[in-house]
Each structure stands twice: as structure tokens, then as C-alpha cells.
């Protein structure tokens, strides 16, 4: 609740700052990806902001929905057309994502928001885009040290720790637990995975095993989980690192393991929520629509030449049988 209040207050403060920026034309920006030769807004001109996720995935569709909602609100307030150009690579592949970034930059947008597959693999492309005067911000990924990039998201280690601690409590702090990785080079997935391991290490009677790698793909999550369940009939718990929990849940159901394997998932897609509480006991969720909204606001502020924060925390929700119906209504 505190984080939600903070987000609301931050939004109010940002709107006030934006109003000043619109009136004054903005100033120079030291962070968030605005380059030295860019960042001065021109009154009356339409704006285009690009969203580049890791891949085609329902979670990123929710981010795009939030971005579109924010663009519509800005359009109404500014009296210009604010457009969202959503460009999703077909798969989580750094080369394909870099190509998508280069193609997006060629259209000369007013900002690009990126969820990097591998920041180091995209660093040169990102810097070249910034040198063209195009602001770049990250979403659903931490800001790499020394990058100067603004990150819109949440504390990924905290999110994973919440999930791991909840699972440990549910299984009586003992037994065999599988931890599935997402896309290993993705910063947020890697951070969650390590946090899962660190949190479970606090429980001496929990044995951690390899839960597979889903590469941010629901079908891969299902097949990987099916193999892990078949090889470990005594498995008591499952954790994962991305929004592919519906794949793990499907594998648990196919194996007839509901009530035997306790699964605490990630994120709040409706296909994940539909498994609560029968197969997924709880989920530690990001706020994808809010990430889309704030990514657009950060790109706009950077476009105006205003300073923007290095991190915007959109918060974490814990969803279980007590609040599942409320969350289904929110997501729908």
C-alpha cells in the first residue's frame, strides 16, 4: 500500500513538473537517455513513443495497453496526437531485438522504451540511438550500473524473495523445491532467479533443484516443468522467474499433482490468475500496465529536456485466494 501511495504522489509531482516543462520548453537533462543534441520539445507537434519488449508475450501486451492509455491522456491534455509504436520481436533474441531497435530509431521517434534481452549485447545500439538525440528508457529491467538509463519497474529481488518466502511457509520450510529460470541473460529474470536461490538458502530443510529454463515461452515452461515433475515424484514446491506460470501450472495439472506440488508464480496475467487457488497458490506480481504508463511519462519528460529519476518503482502485488476475484476484475 505504501508503494501505491508513493506512486500516486510521484505521478502528481510529475504532472506538475511536466506542466512547467511544457511552458518553458524544458532544460538540459543529465539522466534517462537524453542526448546533448536532443531534448527540446516543439509546441504543437505530434509525438511518437516506441515500446520494444523482449518478445511477443501476453505480459508485454499489458504493458502496451498501459502505454496507449497514457498516450491517450497526454493527447487530450496537450492537444496533439501522441502515438505508441509497439514493436515486439518474435522471440527473445538479442540480435533480433537490436534489429528492431535500429528499425525503430530510423523512424525518428520521440523516445524508445526497451526491456532488454541482454543489455550488454544491446549497449552499443542503445548508445547510438541516444547519440541521435532519441531518449531511451528501460522498463521491467534494472538500470545497469553506469548506464545512466532510467528504469521503470519494481525491485525484482524483493519480488522473488516474497514468492520464495511464501512458498517456504506453505510447505512447512522443508522438502524439495524446483526453481525455473526465465531467459537467463535478461536482467530482471536473472535477478529474480538469484533472489529465489538466496531466499531459499535460509531454510536448511529445503532442497533446491533445477526447475528448467523456459526462455520466456509458455510452451517451453510447460514442457520443462513436465520433465522436472516426472523426474522428481517427491517434489513439494515450484517457483518461476517470469510470466510463464500458466505453463508450469498446466504441467502440474497434467501430472495430477494439484495439492501435492505447491506453486507460487510471478505476475498477474489473466491466464495465470485463472489457476488460483486450485493449482497456483499465490503469485508475486509486477504492474505491467503501470510500467507502460510510466515509461511513456519518462520518455516524454526526457523529450522535454527535463531531468528524470533513475528508477521509478511501480510496486509489487501479492495475489492469492483472498484477493483473486478483485484482481481478476482489475486485469479484465
C-alpha atoms as one frame of an Amber mdcrd trajectory, in Angstrom:
protein
   0.000   0.000   0.000   2.837   2.420   0.796   4.311   1.887  -2.664   0.926
   2.536  -4.278   0.584   5.810  -2.366   4.133   6.762  -3.342   3.352   6.049
  -6.998   0.277   8.300  -6.853   2.230  11.114  -5.214   5.018  10.718  -7.739
   2.508  10.942 -10.568   1.112  14.201  -9.167   4.613  15.640  -8.846   5.496
  14.538 -12.373   2.389  16.145 -13.857   3.290  19.424 -12.153   6.834  19.219
 -13.490   5.555  18.409 -16.952   3.329  21.468 -16.950   6.372  23.613 -16.172
   8.328  21.843 -18.914   5.605  22.486 -21.472   5.529  26.170 -20.637   9.263
  26.695 -20.571  10.395  24.318 -23.296  12.459  22.285 -20.825  16.091  22.312
 -19.878  19.081  20.017 -20.217  18.828  16.512 -18.819  21.597  14.574 -17.125
  19.841  11.210 -16.942  17.379   8.918 -18.594  18.915   8.729 -22.026  18.503
  12.259 -23.364  21.458  13.253 -25.517  23.212  16.575 -25.785  21.660  17.495
 -29.140  18.116  16.439 -28.275  15.504  17.047 -25.650  13.882  20.357 -26.651
  10.161  19.973 -27.210   8.471  21.809 -30.057   4.959  23.032 -29.294   2.089
  21.718 -31.378   3.950  18.762 -32.855   2.617  15.204 -32.677   4.682  12.731
 -30.668   5.565   9.059 -31.206   6.961   6.806 -28.495   8.185   3.279 -29.270
   7.806   0.265 -26.947  10.266  -2.593 -27.604   9.689  -5.650 -25.371  11.782
  -8.822 -25.247   9.369 -10.809 -27.414   5.743 -11.477 -28.299   4.093 -12.262
 -24.963   0.778 -11.505 -23.230   2.600  -9.692 -20.388   4.045  -7.188 -22.824
   0.592  -6.707 -24.352  -0.467  -5.408 -20.931   2.492  -3.011 -20.896   1.371
  -1.750 -24.294  -2.182  -1.245 -23.027  -0.842   0.990 -20.261   1.308   2.910
 -22.725  -1.673   3.500 -25.016  -3.827   4.688 -22.113  -1.145   7.195 -21.114
  -0.722   8.348 -24.721  -4.467   8.959 -24.986  -4.413  11.001 -21.773  -1.473
  13.077 -22.989  -3.134  13.619 -26.365  -6.194  15.044 -24.665  -4.173  17.298
 -22.359  -1.663  18.549 -24.935  -3.960  18.916 -27.911  -1.634  16.895 -30.159
  -1.621  13.269 -31.237   0.589  11.087 -29.021   1.111   7.715 -30.680   2.525
   4.425 -29.398   4.535   2.334 -31.857   4.643  -1.165 -30.356   7.378  -3.335
 -31.888   7.666  -6.830 -30.407  10.427  -9.169 -31.658   9.098 -12.631 -32.450
  11.377 -14.243 -29.840  13.766 -13.320 -27.040  16.889 -12.910 -29.149  19.386
 -10.079 -28.737  20.180  -9.843 -32.451  16.509  -9.624 -33.387  15.871  -7.075
 -30.654  18.809  -4.953 -31.832  17.426  -5.039 -35.356  14.046  -3.939 -34.006
  15.711  -1.063 -32.130  17.585   0.084 -35.222  14.435  -0.020 -37.327  12.556
   1.931 -34.659  15.296   4.566 -34.428  15.202   5.038 -38.202  11.639   6.394
 -37.848  12.994   9.224 -35.621  10.599   8.718 -32.701  10.482  10.988 -29.662
  11.557   8.192 -27.334  12.116   4.446 -27.088  11.268   2.257 -24.077  13.118
  -1.060 -24.009  13.032  -4.268 -21.993  16.469  -5.653 -22.911  17.072  -9.318
 -23.614  20.758  -8.708 -22.844  21.817  -5.155 -22.002  25.492  -5.717 -22.791
  24.537  -7.169 -26.162  22.449  -4.072 -26.926  24.630  -1.418 -25.273  26.267
  -0.176 -28.488  22.916   0.095 -30.272  21.360   1.944 -27.318  24.231   4.430
 -27.206  24.000   5.053 -30.948  20.267   5.765 -30.586  20.982   8.206 -27.753
  23.607   9.920 -29.908  20.849  10.573 -32.440  19.010  12.610 -29.800  16.387
   9.944 -29.100  15.689   9.355 -25.377  15.893   5.728 -24.214  14.388   4.376
 -21.009  14.170   0.827 -19.692  11.119  -0.952 -18.332  10.851  -4.234 -16.439
  14.639  -4.245 -16.069  17.089  -2.718 -13.583  19.275   0.176 -14.675  22.766
  -1.228 -15.373  25.486   0.389 -13.281  26.994   3.368 -15.043  24.442   3.357
 -17.872  22.603   6.498 -16.774  19.376   4.932 -18.048  16.112   5.388 -16.217
  14.399   2.142 -15.195  10.635   1.763 -14.776   9.705  -1.353 -12.837   9.970
  -2.782  -9.373  12.504  -4.314  -7.013  12.884  -7.676  -8.755  14.887  -9.251
  -5.938  12.197  -8.240  -3.448   9.510  -9.673  -5.708  11.274 -13.037  -5.900
  12.045 -13.075  -2.177   8.371 -12.530  -1.392   7.479 -15.516  -3.574  10.187
 -17.783  -2.143   9.343 -16.944   1.460   5.644 -17.524   0.821   6.391 -20.923
  -0.722   8.678 -21.907   2.159   5.932 -21.059   4.635   3.329 -23.019   2.678
   5.416 -26.219   2.570   6.457 -26.038   6.220  10.019 -24.942   5.360  11.062
 -28.395   4.208  11.111 -30.526   1.090  12.309 -30.392  -2.500  11.701 -27.166
  -4.452  12.254 -26.614  -8.188  13.209 -23.128  -9.426  12.649 -22.434 -13.119
  14.690 -19.757 -14.905  13.242 -17.396 -17.495  15.550 -16.009 -20.181  18.897
 -16.313 -18.372  20.544 -13.162 -19.768  17.511 -10.942 -19.110  18.498  -8.740
 -16.131  15.154  -8.958 -14.331  14.882 -12.737 -14.790  18.454 -13.271 -13.590
  17.891 -11.055 -10.565  14.723 -12.909  -9.605  16.373 -16.300 -10.053  19.300
 -15.404  -7.810  16.949 -13.912  -5.226  14.924 -17.148  -5.210  18.084 -19.117
  -4.505  19.261 -16.681  -1.835  15.902 -16.703  -0.071  15.583 -20.494  -0.096
  19.121 -20.827   1.282  17.749 -19.519   4.595  15.818 -22.780   5.035  18.173
 -25.695   5.820  15.490 -28.323   5.257  14.614 -27.174   1.748  16.458 -28.836
  -1.131  16.619 -26.694  -4.282  16.708 -28.408  -7.662  16.921 -27.184 -11.249
  13.422 -26.359 -12.474  14.372 -25.880 -16.121  14.653 -22.812 -18.368  11.583
 -21.502 -20.184  13.238 -18.721 -22.238  10.172 -16.527 -21.660   7.988 -19.024
 -23.520   4.862 -20.614 -22.027   5.101 -23.793 -24.087   8.721 -24.292 -23.032
   7.717 -23.697 -19.411   5.114 -26.439 -19.658   7.448 -28.978 -21.269  10.317
 -28.198 -18.890   8.070 -28.444 -15.832   6.584 -31.723 -17.083  10.072 -33.240
 -17.271  11.004 -31.971 -13.800   7.778 -33.319 -12.278   8.280 -36.733 -13.888
  11.869 -36.959 -12.634  11.016 -35.818  -9.096   7.891 -37.559  -7.760   8.664
 -36.190  -4.275   8.696 -32.542  -5.400   6.897 -30.261  -2.934   7.238 -26.801
  -4.446   7.801 -24.796  -7.636   8.961 -21.235  -8.334   9.478 -19.444 -11.638
  11.014 -16.139 -12.744   8.713 -14.685 -15.400   5.123 -14.519 -16.650   5.058
 -18.118 -17.909   3.426 -19.574 -14.810   0.442 -20.835 -16.772   2.789 -23.302
 -18.477   4.050 -24.661 -15.164   0.505 -24.829 -13.818  -0.660 -26.777 -16.871
   2.152 -29.281 -16.342   1.196 -29.696 -12.673  -2.404 -30.399 -13.655  -1.413
 -32.837 -16.390   0.709 -34.726 -13.866  -2.188 -34.805 -11.401  -0.069 -33.003
  -8.821  -2.531 -30.350  -7.585  -2.397 -30.356  -3.812   0.944 -32.171  -3.880
   3.139 -29.535  -5.555   2.724 -26.011  -4.212   3.373 -23.397  -6.888   3.978
 -19.693  -6.213   4.166 -17.891  -9.538   5.054 -14.480 -10.974   2.830 -11.769
 -12.441  -0.882 -11.158 -12.952  -1.901 -12.180 -16.466  -5.462 -13.472 -16.543
  -4.272 -16.904 -17.707  -2.132 -17.066 -14.543  -4.899 -15.787 -12.263  -7.308
 -18.412 -13.631  -5.157 -21.097 -11.943  -5.508 -19.509  -8.468  -6.110 -21.089
  -5.995  -6.570 -24.613  -7.382  -3.118 -25.040  -8.978  -1.250 -21.792  -8.287
  -1.415 -20.928  -4.599  -0.208 -17.336  -4.961   1.643 -15.039  -7.336   4.059
 -12.181  -6.710   3.100  -9.671  -9.338   4.543  -6.731 -11.206   2.245  -3.993
 -12.553   2.645  -4.204 -16.355   0.075  -1.564 -17.302   1.582   0.895 -14.843
   5.029   0.180 -16.276   3.712   1.135 -19.710   2.148   4.314 -18.376   5.243
   5.490 -16.537   7.564   4.534 -19.395   5.641   6.926 -21.631   5.754   9.668
 -18.998   9.511   9.227 -18.587  10.104   9.336 -22.349   8.005  12.477 -22.610
   9.825  14.241 -19.784  13.176  13.314 -21.298  11.944  14.565 -24.678  11.156
  17.885 -22.991  14.731  18.062 -21.721  13.735  17.614 -18.068  15.705  15.596
 -15.534  14.082  12.247 -14.791  14.718   9.812 -11.915  16.984   6.832 -12.368
  14.305   4.493 -11.048  10.503   4.556 -10.948   9.129   1.825  -8.669   5.678
   0.653  -9.762   5.329  -1.731  -6.816   4.560  -5.408  -6.166   1.220  -7.121
  -5.523   0.733 -10.472  -3.804  -2.326 -12.276  -5.170  -3.866 -15.364  -3.561
  -7.268 -16.858  -2.789  -8.178 -13.922  -0.545  -7.992 -11.251  -3.250  -8.113
 -13.239  -6.508 -11.602 -12.113  -7.567 -10.689  -8.474  -7.037  -7.582  -8.903
  -9.185  -9.447 -10.707 -11.946 -11.715  -7.693 -12.218  -8.726  -5.327 -12.281
  -6.952  -7.269 -15.013 -10.076  -7.764 -17.132
